[in-house]
Amino acid sequence: MKPEATLPEAFQLAAKWAERSMPLAVSPTEAARIAGIGRTKLYELIAANEIASIKFGSRRLIRVSAIEAWLDSLSAEV
């Protein structure tokens, strides 16, 4: 029988599981929530090509990495 994971190992396992359950792309509503901005502002940023988006049929998706890159660019401007 395999012994139970120690507490630090359990945290590492939980972190790995959480990383895998994070979506790669989200809806505009979810993207706006993640970025802390309104949907209207998000669509303005998409139209200005400041945040990249993907059209999949009639659905628009925004990569989480695109949101992170946009936020990183804001902190680089300061």
Backbone as a chain_set.jsonl record, in Angstrom:
{"seq": "MKPEATLPEAFQLAAKWAERSMPLAVSPTEAARIAGIGRTKLYELIAANEIASIKFGSRRLIRVSAIEAWLDSLSAEV", "coords": {"N": [[0.835, -1.181, 0.0], [0.532, 2.255, -0.836], [2.111, 4.94, 0.86], [0.517, 7.777, 2.458], [0.563, 11.082, 1.022], [2.9, 13.569, 2.06], [2.383, 16.758, 3.694], [3.659, 19.034, 2.238], [4.02, 17.714, -0.247], [1.376, 17.213, -0.897], [0.435, 19.796, -1.323], [1.921, 20.434, -3.611], [0.869, 18.561, -5.413], [-1.776, 19.442, -5.502], [-1.399, 21.968, -6.63], [-0.421, 21.293, -9.171], [-2.686, 19.987, -10.186], [-4.511, 22.123, -10.216], [-3.334, 23.798, -12.121], [-3.723, 22.296, -14.443], [-6.478, 22.37, -14.638], [-7.07, 24.92, -15.326], [-8.461, 26.926, -17.811], [-7.414, 27.346, -21.245], [-8.42, 29.257, -22.935], [-10.987, 31.753, -22.725], [-14.377, 33.036, -22.447], [-15.484, 36.305, -23.614], [-16.797, 37.636, -21.473], [-15.8, 36.291, -19.205], [-13.086, 36.807, -19.608], [-12.992, 39.584, -19.275], [-13.685, 39.719, -16.581], [-11.509, 38.367, -15.417], [-9.434, 40.127, -16.091], [-10.248, 42.348, -14.775], [-11.744, 44.406, -15.842], [-14.395, 46.088, -17.683], [-16.807, 44.574, -19.958], [-17.312, 46.118, -22.245], [-15.006, 47.721, -22.447], [-13.161, 45.658, -22.857], [-13.943, 44.724, -25.412], [-13.325, 47.022, -26.85], [-10.55, 47.003, -26.615], [-9.987, 44.649, -28.012], [-10.863, 45.4, -30.583], [-8.988, 47.379, -31.094], [-6.782, 45.859, -31.428], [-5.233, 45.334, -29.179], [-5.611, 43.306, -27.414], [-5.547, 40.009, -28.298], [-7.938, 37.925, -29.966], [-9.915, 34.977, -30.632], [-11.929, 33.625, -33.135], [-14.266, 31.133, -33.098], [-16.254, 29.505, -34.909], [-19.311, 30.903, -34.231], [-18.541, 31.799, -31.842], [-16.55, 33.804, -29.693], [-13.331, 33.736, -28.365], [-10.883, 34.365, -25.86], [-7.509, 34.036, -25.295], [-6.079, 33.091, -22.206], [-3.422, 33.612, -21.85], [-3.112, 35.809, -23.552], [-4.468, 37.776, -22.176], [-2.856, 37.948, -19.906], [-0.474, 38.822, -21.13], [-1.253, 41.345, -22.069], [-1.791, 42.649, -19.629], [0.796, 42.537, -18.563], [2.075, 44.243, -20.357], [0.998, 46.655, -19.63], [2.072, 47.076, -17.081], [4.693, 47.365, -17.804], [4.725, 49.811, -19.016], [4.574, 51.661, -17.007]], "CA": [[0.0, 0.0, 0.0], [1.315, 3.479, -0.967], [1.884, 5.845, 1.991], [-0.143, 9.062, 2.179], [1.485, 12.171, 0.681], [3.139, 14.521, 3.135], [1.704, 18.028, 3.446], [4.219, 19.759, 1.086], [3.723, 16.966, -1.465], [-0.045, 17.41, -1.174], [0.317, 21.133, -1.919], [2.459, 20.349, -4.968], [-0.108, 17.83, -6.212], [-2.931, 20.325, -5.685], [-1.001, 23.025, -7.563], [-0.377, 20.693, -10.508], [-4.063, 19.753, -10.61], [-5.118, 23.425, -10.486], [-2.782, 24.265, -13.392], [-4.355, 21.544, -15.52], [-7.897, 22.687, -14.751], [-7.185, 26.291, -15.81], [-8.702, 26.907, -19.257], [-6.473, 28.072, -22.093], [-9.15, 30.391, -23.513], [-12.233, 32.02, -22.012], [-15.33, 33.923, -23.109], [-15.227, 37.723, -23.327], [-17.274, 37.982, -20.126], [-14.83, 35.76, -18.246], [-11.829, 37.53, -19.823], [-13.139, 40.898, -18.635], [-13.646, 39.496, -15.13], [-10.124, 38.028, -15.062], [-8.606, 41.331, -16.243], [-10.737, 43.395, -13.881], [-12.284, 45.506, -16.646], [-15.732, 45.833, -18.195], [-16.872, 43.931, -21.275], [-17.206, 47.141, -23.289], [-13.575, 48.042, -22.562], [-12.502, 44.499, -23.451], [-14.212, 44.741, -26.854], [-12.542, 48.135, -27.406], [-9.164, 46.533, -26.694], [-9.94, 43.673, -29.097], [-10.972, 46.167, -31.831], [-7.732, 48.114, -31.26], [-5.72, 44.84, -31.505], [-4.394, 45.326, -27.979], [-5.786, 41.952, -26.887], [-5.909, 39.105, -29.398], [-9.053, 37.018, -29.716], [-10.085, 33.9, -31.59], [-13.315, 33.314, -33.489], [-14.478, 29.708, -33.295], [-17.658, 29.528, -35.321], [-19.902, 32.175, -33.805], [-18.055, 32.085, -30.499], [-15.274, 34.509, -29.562], [-12.554, 33.308, -27.208], [-9.656, 35.107, -25.589], [-6.543, 33.204, -24.567], [-5.669, 33.613, -20.905], [-2.067, 34.144, -22.044], [-3.242, 37.139, -24.166], [-4.845, 38.685, -21.078], [-1.65, 38.131, -19.103], [0.476, 39.636, -21.904], [-1.766, 42.725, -22.058], [-1.547, 43.189, -18.288], [2.246, 42.73, -18.446], [2.45, 45.423, -21.136], [0.588, 47.833, -18.855], [3.026, 47.299, -16.006], [5.952, 47.78, -18.417], [4.584, 51.231, -19.39], [4.643, 52.493, -15.816]], "C": [[0.883, 1.25, 0.0], [1.051, 4.383, 0.238], [1.223, 7.144, 1.534], [0.912, 10.123, 1.865], [1.665, 13.078, 1.886], [2.496, 15.846, 2.752], [2.323, 18.821, 2.294], [3.941, 19.045, -0.237], [2.257, 17.159, -1.863], [-0.276, 18.774, -1.805], [0.813, 21.126, -3.363], [1.48, 19.633, -5.893], [-1.329, 18.699, -6.498], [-2.61, 21.433, -6.686], [-0.946, 22.491, -8.989], [-1.781, 20.462, -11.04], [-4.734, 21.068, -10.984], [-4.613, 23.984, -11.814], [-3.466, 23.571, -14.564], [-5.819, 21.92, -15.697], [-8.125, 24.129, -15.213], [-7.405, 26.265, -17.317], [-7.646, 27.717, -20.003], [-7.107, 29.315, -22.682], [-10.494, 30.512, -22.816], [-13.128, 32.94, -22.843], [-14.971, 35.379, -22.819], [-15.678, 38.148, -21.926], [-16.277, 37.53, -19.072], [-13.491, 36.478, -18.383], [-11.869, 38.899, -19.144], [-13.05, 40.761, -17.117], [-12.225, 39.21, -14.673], [-9.243, 39.275, -15.074], [-9.046, 42.452, -15.312], [-11.251, 44.62, -14.622], [-13.697, 45.139, -17.096], [-15.684, 45.191, -19.569], [-16.713, 44.94, -22.404], [-15.749, 47.51, -23.521], [-12.814, 46.893, -23.204], [-12.721, 44.491, -24.96], [-13.487, 45.902, -27.54], [-11.086, 47.715, -27.593], [-8.992, 45.506, -27.815], [-9.966, 44.408, -30.435], [-9.683, 46.924, -32.137], [-6.528, 47.172, -31.375], [-4.75, 44.898, -30.332], [-4.489, 44.0, -27.244], [-6.251, 41.091, -28.054], [-7.09, 38.233, -28.986], [-9.152, 36.027, -30.861], [-11.574, 33.754, -31.874], [-13.377, 31.82, -33.778], [-15.95, 29.533, -33.621], [-18.229, 30.889, -34.971], [-19.379, 32.614, -32.434], [-16.707, 32.794, -30.547], [-14.619, 34.035, -28.269], [-11.311, 34.166, -27.085], [-8.739, 34.181, -24.8], [-6.185, 33.879, -23.245], [-4.276, 34.216, -21.025], [-2.106, 35.531, -22.695], [-3.625, 38.178, -23.117], [-3.617, 38.991, -20.23], [-0.633, 39.02, -19.82], [0.042, 41.098, -21.911], [-1.506, 43.371, -20.693], [-0.051, 43.438, -18.068], [2.686, 43.984, -19.207], [2.064, 46.705, -20.397], [1.598, 48.121, -17.752], [4.379, 47.719, -16.561], [5.92, 49.26, -18.783], [4.787, 52.158, -18.199], [6.052, 52.834, -15.44]], "O": [[1.867, 1.314, 0.738], [-0.106, 4.582, 0.61], [1.353, 7.554, 0.38], [2.027, 10.066, 2.384], [0.723, 13.331, 2.637], [2.104, 16.033, 1.6], [1.577, 19.261, 1.419], [3.657, 19.697, -1.241], [1.946, 17.257, -3.049], [-1.089, 18.904, -2.72], [0.199, 21.739, -4.237], [1.285, 20.053, -7.034], [-1.855, 18.691, -7.611], [-3.458, 21.796, -7.501], [-1.381, 23.17, -9.92], [-2.047, 20.712, -12.216], [-5.458, 21.122, -11.977], [-5.387, 24.585, -12.56], [-3.755, 24.21, -15.576], [-6.353, 21.801, -16.8], [-9.266, 24.517, -15.466], [-6.621, 25.649, -18.039], [-7.062, 28.653, -19.456], [-6.427, 30.317, -22.907], [-11.071, 29.52, -22.372], [-12.682, 33.544, -23.818], [-14.231, 35.655, -21.874], [-15.0, 38.939, -21.272], [-15.943, 38.283, -18.157], [-12.825, 36.733, -17.379], [-10.896, 39.318, -18.517], [-12.42, 41.58, -16.448], [-11.779, 39.745, -13.658], [-8.41, 39.464, -14.187], [-8.297, 43.402, -15.086], [-11.203, 45.735, -14.103], [-14.138, 44.005, -16.907], [-14.668, 45.247, -20.262], [-16.058, 44.656, -23.406], [-15.306, 47.602, -24.666], [-11.916, 47.124, -24.013], [-11.773, 44.271, -25.714], [-13.076, 45.774, -28.693], [-10.466, 48.035, -28.608], [-7.964, 45.496, -28.492], [-9.185, 44.086, -31.331], [-9.323, 47.094, -33.301], [-5.386, 47.629, -31.417], [-3.578, 44.55, -30.474], [-3.562, 43.61, -26.533], [-7.237, 41.413, -28.717], [-7.229, 37.853, -27.823], [-8.552, 36.213, -31.92], [-12.387, 33.759, -30.951], [-12.625, 31.308, -34.607], [-16.788, 29.426, -32.726], [-17.684, 31.916, -35.374], [-19.743, 33.679, -31.935], [-15.832, 32.435, -31.335], [-15.261, 33.944, -27.222], [-10.759, 34.633, -28.081], [-9.13, 33.616, -23.779], [-6.011, 35.097, -23.186], [-3.976, 35.219, -20.377], [-1.231, 36.354, -22.427], [-3.165, 39.319, -23.163], [-3.366, 40.144, -19.878], [-0.003, 39.872, -19.194], [0.876, 41.993, -21.774], [-1.051, 44.513, -20.62], [0.327, 44.437, -17.456], [3.572, 44.706, -18.75], [2.738, 47.726, -20.532], [1.945, 49.278, -17.513], [5.148, 48.371, -15.855], [6.969, 49.901, -18.854], [5.137, 53.324, -18.377], [6.275, 53.533, -14.452]]}, "num_chains": 1, "name": "protein.A"}
